Amino acid sequence: MTQSIIMPQFNDREADLLEKLSFIIPLPTPMQNRVKEESLVEVFERKKLLLSPGETARRVYFIRSGFLRAYFIDDSGNECTTWFTGKGDLMTSVYSFFSQQPANEYIEVLQDCKLQSLTWLELNAYYADFREGNLLGRIVTQRYFILSEERAILLRTRSPEHRYDLLLRNHPEIEQQTTQQNIASYLGISRETLSRIRRKKNRMCHQTQNH
């Protein structure tokens, strides 16, 4: 499963990888210098596929700007969105990256983006060479498991309305960042159900404003 690791946001400027990592724990200068030297900064245009099924995820991406999604295609040929990730998040195919085995999903650029990435070998070298790197890896991995469980519980136990509200809370500009079809597939509902939820929400907002 592809997974984003949500990092804290500071302001509207371009996100910075070292700033975000140092927010979690202070990093020694040698490690900071290594990250600066080894991380690759690239710009990708909308609709670019960073990963496709059968390819192995070689890099973990930090989103300096832009918006991405992960999805797979089910047996009926439908695209099923599993994650949305934006500025300040990490994105990779977790199974493929950590096992270095072929992925079963796509990672797509939804908005033009600038990404900063590290390879599997570079990341593991930080774990081996720096105590802080090892601790940082454990903290981020724990966060990954928490997010995975939260999403699994959300899809099993919460109503579509609740799932939609939570998505808007996590990604306030999601309506402008991707299509209604992608949003519906992420929520595990039909596009028609999403339209009904949006109409109901808009009516409630108008009633509240009128009162």
C-alpha positions in Angstrom: 0.0 0.0 0.0 1.2 3.5 -0.8 1.4 5.7 2.2 1.9 9.3 2.9 3.6 10.4 6.1 2.0 13.6 7.2 4.4 16.2 8.5 3.6 19.5 10.4 3.0 22.6 8.3 4.6 25.9 9.1 3.4 28.5 6.5 2.6 28.9 2.8 6.1 28.9 1.5 7.7 25.9 -0.2 8.2 23.1 2.3 11.8 22.2 3.4 12.8 18.6 4.1 15.4 19.3 6.7 13.2 21.8 8.5 10.4 19.2 8.7 12.8 16.4 9.9 14.4 18.7 12.5 10.9 19.5 13.8 10.7 15.9 14.9 14.2 15.6 16.4 17.3 17.8 16.1 19.6 16.4 13.5 23.5 16.6 13.7 25.2 18.8 11.2 27.0 15.9 9.4 23.6 14.2 8.8 22.1 17.5 7.6 25.0 18.0 5.2 24.6 14.4 3.8 20.9 15.0 3.2 21.6 18.2 1.4 24.3 16.6 -0.8 22.5 13.3 -1.6 18.8 14.3 -1.9 17.6 14.8 -5.4 15.3 17.8 -6.2 13.1 17.4 -9.3 10.1 19.2 -10.9 7.3 17.1 -12.4 4.3 18.2 -14.4 0.7 17.3 -13.9 -0.3 13.7 -14.9 3.3 12.4 -14.6 3.4 8.8 -13.2 6.2 8.5 -10.6 5.5 4.7 -10.3 3.5 2.1 -12.1 2.7 -1.6 -11.3 5.6 -3.9 -11.9 8.2 -1.1 -11.2 10.1 -1.1 -8.0 10.0 2.1 -5.8 13.6 3.2 -5.6 12.9 6.5 -3.9 10.9 8.1 -1.1 9.6 11.5 -2.0 9.2 14.7 0.1 6.7 17.1 -1.4 8.1 20.6 -1.4 5.1 21.8 -3.4 2.3 20.2 -5.4 -0.2 17.4 -4.9 -0.1 13.7 -5.6 -2.3 10.6 -5.4 -1.8 6.8 -5.3 -4.2 4.4 -6.9 -4.7 0.9 -8.2 -6.9 -0.5 -10.9 -9.4 -3.2 -9.6 -10.6 -6.3 -11.5 -13.4 -4.2 -13.2 -11.0 -1.7 -14.6 -11.9 1.0 -12.1 -9.2 3.4 -10.6 -9.3 3.2 -6.8 -7.5 6.1 -5.1 -5.8 5.1 -1.9 -4.0 8.2 -0.8 -3.7 11.9 -1.5 -0.5 13.7 -0.4 0.4 17.4 -0.5 3.1 19.8 0.5 5.2 18.7 3.5 4.2 15.0 3.2 6.3 12.0 2.3 5.1 9.6 -0.4 6.3 6.2 -1.6 4.9 2.7 -2.2 5.7 1.4 1.3 5.7 -2.3 0.5 7.7 -1.8 -2.7 10.2 0.6 -1.3 11.1 -1.2 1.9 11.0 -4.7 0.3 12.6 -3.5 -3.0 10.0 -5.7 -4.8 7.7 -4.6 -7.7 4.8 -2.3 -6.8 1.1 -3.0 -7.5 0.0 0.6 -7.7 0.5 3.9 -9.4 1.8 7.2 -8.0 0.5 10.2 -10.1 1.2 13.9 -10.0 -2.1 15.8 -9.8 -0.6 19.3 -9.7 2.8 20.4 -11.0 5.2 19.7 -8.1 8.7 20.0 -6.8 9.9 16.8 -5.0 12.9 16.1 -3.0 13.8 12.4 -2.8 16.2 9.9 -1.2 17.0 6.3 -2.3 16.5 3.2 -0.2 20.3 2.8 0.1 20.8 6.4 1.3 18.0 6.1 3.8 19.4 2.9 5.3 22.9 4.5 5.4 21.5 7.2 7.7 20.0 4.6 9.9 23.4 2.9 10.2 25.6 6.0 10.5 23.6 8.3 12.8 21.8 7.5 16.0 19.3 10.3 15.2 18.7 8.8 11.8 17.7 5.5 13.4 15.4 7.2 15.9 13.8 9.4 13.2 13.1 6.3 11.0 11.4 4.6 13.9 9.2 7.6 14.6 8.2 8.0 11.0 7.5 4.3 10.7 5.3 4.4 13.8 3.4 7.3 12.3 2.9 5.2 9.1 1.3 2.3 11.1 -1.0 4.7 12.9 -2.2 6.3 9.7 -2.7 2.9 8.1 -4.8 1.7 11.0 -6.8 5.0 11.1 -7.7 4.7 7.4 -8.7 1.1 7.7 -10.9 1.8 10.7 -12.3 4.9 9.0 -13.4 2.9 5.9 -15.0 0.1 7.9 -16.8 2.1 10.6 -17.5 5.7 9.6 -20.2 7.0 7.4 -19.5 8.5 4.0 -20.4 11.9 5.3 -17.8 11.6 8.2 -15.2 10.3 5.7 -15.8 13.3 3.5 -15.6 15.8 6.3 -12.3 14.3 7.5 -10.9 14.5 4.0 -11.8 18.2 3.8 -10.2 18.7 7.2 -6.9 17.1 6.1 -7.0 18.6 2.5 -9.1 21.8 2.6 -8.4 22.5 -1.1 -9.1 19.0 -2.4 -12.0 20.1 -4.5 -9.7 22.2 -6.6 -6.8 19.8 -6.6 -8.4 16.7 -8.1 -11.6 15.3 -9.7 -14.8 14.3 -8.0 -14.3 10.8 -9.4 -10.9 10.5 -7.6 -12.4 11.9 -4.4 -15.3 9.4 -4.5 -13.0 6.4 -5.1 -10.8 7.5 -2.2 -13.9 7.6 0.1 -15.1 4.2 -1.2 -18.4 5.6 -2.6 -19.9 6.3 -6.0 -19.7 9.7 -7.6 -23.5 10.0 -7.3 -23.3 9.4 -3.5 -20.6 12.1 -3.3 -22.8 14.5 -5.2 -25.6 13.9 -2.7 -23.3 14.5 0.2 -21.9 17.7 -1.3 -25.5 19.0 -2.0 -26.6 18.3 1.5 -23.5 19.9 3.0 -24.0 23.0 0.8 -27.7 23.3 1.9 -26.7 23.1 5.5 -24.1 25.8 5.0 -26.7 28.1 3.3 -29.2 27.5 6.1 -26.6 28.3 8.7 -25.6 31.5 6.9 -29.3 32.6 6.6 -29.8 32.1 10.3 
